[in-house]
């Protein structure tokens, strides 16, 4: 997956839904934990939903990188497509 093929709208919608935010509350750099009160379970849920809905595989070690929307998009830019 490349940065050009990442569906930003879908990724935003997933994060907003899981963190129970209003769309305008989520910025590219707002931190999930510090700014939005997320916990580690929220990060795991974000990872799981993104993998399922976008058909990608994100290595577990990248979980710690998922701190804000910008970081999630960066990880997705290098994620591998799930094989059928």
ABEGO torsion letter per residue (X at the ends): XBAAABBAAAAAAAAAAAAGBBAAABBAABBAAAAAGBBAAAAAAAAAAAAAAAGBBBBAAAAAABABAAAAAAAAAABBBBBX
